[in-house]
Amino acid sequence: LAASMTGMALMIQAGLDAHTPGLAAHTSTLAALAPRYDVTGDLMAVAAAFCFAGYILAVAEARASMDTLTLNTVAMVSCTLALLPICLIVDAPLWGYSSATWLALVYLGLISQVGAYLGIAYALGHMPATAVSIGLLAQAPLTAVLASLLLDERLSPLQLSGGALVLAGIYIVTRAGTGVESVAAGTPPAARP
């Protein structure tokens, strides 16, 4: 886990250095920025992490009695019904987009959201939440590789080494034993799909 976290830090720092030259020199001492430092974004990220952890634990529990498709249908319809009134109240733009934008939103929704959440729910039906959570750390290096292949993004040696550390950390943690076999074997057959 330490290797994965170190790798993530290296990837983030390399990305910041590549896109904002000189930022490392300015942010190396947070104390110098403390009077002007706004922690709102940091707090939102921590809150999001807690929410996602809660989601992982809730889905792991729900998978004992629901199949992947039913669980995701219930979750997505519930979230849509809960968020729609909020979007209407804050006057969020929900329509008026070009066809190209709608197409991009459909792709994002189907691939990045529906596909990902189906995959996570399926995995939680066959593996413990700890193993799935650790495996999700692979998102950053795999996204970087896809960006390199599909968008011609250049990966720096620091980003490559950070990604390798993340993947090594995942390998080390999962090889150390997470009880994957016992959870999968104990899962009721009806909940496995």
GIWOFEN-V214744 format. One record per residue. NEAR is the number of other C-alpha atoms within 10 Angstrom. Layout:
NEAR + NEAR
This chain:
18 + 12 + 19 + 24 + 16 + 16 + 26 + 24 + 16 + 20 + 27 + 16 + 16 + 20 + 15 + 14 + 14 + 14 + 9 + 10 + 10 + 11 + 13 + 13 + 9 + 11 + 11 + 10 + 10 + 11 + 10 + 11 + 12 + 10 + 8 + 9 + 10 + 10 + 10 + 9 + 9 + 10 + 11 + 11 + 12 + 12 + 12 + 12 + 12 + 12 + 12 + 13 + 14 + 12 + 12 + 20 + 16 + 12 + 22 + 23 + 14 + 17 + 24 + 18 + 16 + 19 + 18 + 23 + 14 + 10 + 18 + 19 + 13 + 10 + 13 + 14 + 11 + 11 + 11 + 10 + 10 + 11 + 12 + 12 + 11 + 11 + 12 + 11 + 9 + 8 + 9 + 10 + 9 + 9 + 7 + 8 + 11 + 9 + 9 + 9 + 11 + 13 + 12 + 12 + 14 + 13 + 13 + 13 + 13 + 13 + 12 + 12 + 14 + 16 + 12 + 13 + 19 + 16 + 13 + 20 + 24 + 22 + 20 + 27 + 28 + 23 + 21 + 20 + 23 + 18 + 18 + 20 + 17 + 18 + 17 + 12 + 19 + 19 + 13 + 18 + 22 + 13 + 11 + 19 + 18 + 13 + 14 + 13 + 11 + 9 + 10 + 10 + 12 + 13 + 17 + 13 + 11 + 16 + 22 + 18 + 17 + 26 + 28 + 19 + 23 + 30 + 25 + 17 + 23 + 24 + 15 + 14 + 19 + 18 + 9 + 9 + 10 + 16 + 13 + 16 + 12 + 12 + 16 + 17 + 12 + 10 + 16 + 14 + 13 + 11 + 16 + 19 + 14
